[in-house]
Amino acid sequence: MKSLFSYKEGGRVRHVHIPGGNVRSALSQSRAIEVRAKIAVGATSAQIAEMIRKWSDKK
């Protein structure tokens, strides 16, 4: 099972997969914590989705 971030944009539900492997991997869990922290401080869905996409670009 993979971690993902879901949000609504223009009436549609969008999903962005959080890279890092299985939900039990340390990397995936630490990234999920980062996403939750951004949500807690009021970051927009677009800001969070962009942060997640940047993780995918670091190959």
GROMACS elastic network, one bead per residue, 0.5 to 0.9 nm:
[ bonds ]
;  ai    aj funct       b0    kb
    1    21     6  0.84391   500
    1    22     6  0.56626   500
    1    23     6  0.61295   500
    1    24     6  0.87077   500
    2    17     6  0.70722   500
    2    18     6  0.73219   500
    2    19     6  0.80622   500
    2    20     6  0.84372   500
    2    21     6  0.64986   500
    2    22     6  0.51581   500
    2    23     6  0.54378   500
    2    24     6  0.89485   500
    2    28     6  0.83825   500
    3    16     6  0.87689   500
    3    17     6  0.60025   500
    3    18     6  0.53478   500
    3    19     6  0.76359   500
    3    20     6  0.84778   500
    3    21     6  0.81284   500
    3    22     6  0.72694   500
    3    23     6  0.56442   500
    3    28     6  0.70939   500
    3    29     6  0.84762   500
    3    32     6  0.74898   500
    4    15     6  0.64595   500
    4    16     6  0.55304   500
    4    18     6  0.51271   500
    4    19     6  0.85035   500
    4    32     6  0.84945   500
    5    14     6  0.82415   500
    5    15     6  0.56221   500
    5    16     6  0.52174   500
    5    17     6  0.63042   500
    5    18     6  0.69454   500
    5    32     6  0.87453   500
    5    35     6  0.82125   500
    5    48     6  0.84943   500
    5    49     6  0.75873   500
    5    52     6  0.86635   500
    6    13     6  0.67074   500
    6    14     6  0.55288   500
    6    16     6  0.64435   500
    6    17     6  0.86624   500
    6    45     6  0.86661   500
    6    49     6  0.89149   500
    7    12     6  0.83164   500
    7    13     6  0.55998   500
    7    14     6  0.53480   500
    7    15     6  0.65718   500
    7    16     6  0.86224   500
    7    45     6  0.63661   500
    7    46     6  0.87882   500
    7    49     6  0.87704   500
    8    11     6  0.62403   500
    8    12     6  0.54559   500
    8    14     6  0.59054   500
    8    15     6  0.87922   500
    8    45     6  0.80936   500
    9    12     6  0.53101   500
    9    13     6  0.62577   500
    9    14     6  0.67684   500
    9    45     6  0.85276   500
    9    46     6  0.88664   500
   10    13     6  0.83079   500
   15    49     6  0.87367   500
   16    49     6  0.65759   500
   16    52     6  0.73441   500
   16    53     6  0.77703   500
   17    52     6  0.77472   500
   17    53     6  0.85684   500
   18    21     6  0.82061   500
   18    28     6  0.69221   500
   18    31     6  0.72877   500
   18    32     6  0.74721   500
   18    52     6  0.61181   500
   18    53     6  0.81741   500
   18    55     6  0.80534   500
   18    56     6  0.81926   500
   19    22     6  0.87368   500
   19    27     6  0.83155   500
   19    28     6  0.65629   500
   19    31     6  0.82113   500
   19    52     6  0.76425   500
   19    53     6  0.86650   500
   19    55     6  0.68335   500
   19    56     6  0.62793   500
   20    23     6  0.80277   500
   20    25     6  0.70566   500
   20    26     6  0.81006   500
   20    27     6  0.52646   500
   20    29     6  0.82114   500
   20    31     6  0.78313   500
   20    55     6  0.88412   500
   20    56     6  0.89797   500
   21    24     6  0.80213   500
   21    25     6  0.62923   500
   21    26     6  0.89605   500
   21    27     6  0.75700   500
   21    28     6  0.61116   500
   22    25     6  0.54961   500
   22    26     6  0.89628   500
   22    27     6  0.89907   500
   22    28     6  0.67854   500
   22    29     6  0.89156   500
   23    26     6  0.81587   500
   23    27     6  0.87156   500
   23    28     6  0.57251   500
   23    29     6  0.63638   500
   23    32     6  0.89005   500
   24    27     6  0.86135   500
   24    28     6  0.70820   500
   24    29     6  0.67543   500
   25    28     6  0.53810   500
   25    29     6  0.62499   500
   25    30     6  0.86874   500
   26    29     6  0.51408   500
   26    30     6  0.60992   500
   26    31     6  0.86006   500
   27    30     6  0.52247   500
   27    31     6  0.62177   500
   27    32     6  0.86156   500
   28    31     6  0.51920   500
   28    32     6  0.61604   500
   28    33     6  0.87060   500
   29    32     6  0.50355   500
   29    33     6  0.62903   500
   29    34     6  0.87513   500
   30    33     6  0.50779   500
   30    34     6  0.64020   500
   30    35     6  0.88216   500
   31    35     6  0.62886   500
   31    36     6  0.86781   500
   31    52     6  0.84610   500
   32    35     6  0.50267   500
   32    36     6  0.62281   500
   32    37     6  0.86023   500
   33    36     6  0.50793   500
   33    37     6  0.61504   500
   33    38     6  0.87010   500
   34    37     6  0.50534   500
   34    38     6  0.62988   500
   34    39     6  0.87134   500
   35    38     6  0.51632   500
   35    39     6  0.63072   500
   35    40     6  0.86786   500
   35    48     6  0.67298   500
   35    51     6  0.85814   500
   35    52     6  0.82541   500
   36    39     6  0.50531   500
   36    40     6  0.61651   500
   36    41     6  0.88400   500
   37    41     6  0.64354   500
   37    42     6  0.88075   500
   37    43     6  0.89567   500
   38    41     6  0.53201   500
   38    42     6  0.64237   500
   38    43     6  0.53973   500
   38    44     6  0.84155   500
   38    47     6  0.87549   500
   38    48     6  0.69769   500
   39    42     6  0.51939   500
   39    43     6  0.55012   500
   39    44     6  0.75762   500
   39    45     6  0.82325   500
   39    48     6  0.78602   500
   40    43     6  0.76077   500
   43    46     6  0.81983   500
   43    47     6  0.62157   500
   43    48     6  0.66984   500
   44    47     6  0.52007   500
   44    48     6  0.64102   500
   44    49     6  0.86635   500
   45    48     6  0.51702   500
   45    49     6  0.60590   500
   45    50     6  0.85335   500
   46    49     6  0.51154   500
   46    50     6  0.60930   500
   46    51     6  0.86295   500
   47    50     6  0.51696   500
   47    51     6  0.62708   500
   47    52     6  0.87761   500
   48    51     6  0.50932   500
   48    52     6  0.63292   500
   48    53     6  0.86911   500
   49    52     6  0.51425   500
   49    53     6  0.61883   500
   49    54     6  0.87060   500
   50    53     6  0.50263   500
   50    54     6  0.62291   500
   50    55     6  0.88490   500
   51    54     6  0.52298   500
   51    55     6  0.67194   500
   52    55     6  0.52578   500
   52    56     6  0.68787   500
   53    56     6  0.51685   500
   53    57     6  0.65001   500
   54    57     6  0.50061   500
   54    58     6  0.66156   500
   55    58     6  0.56208   500
   55    59     6  0.84686   500
   56    59     6  0.69771   500
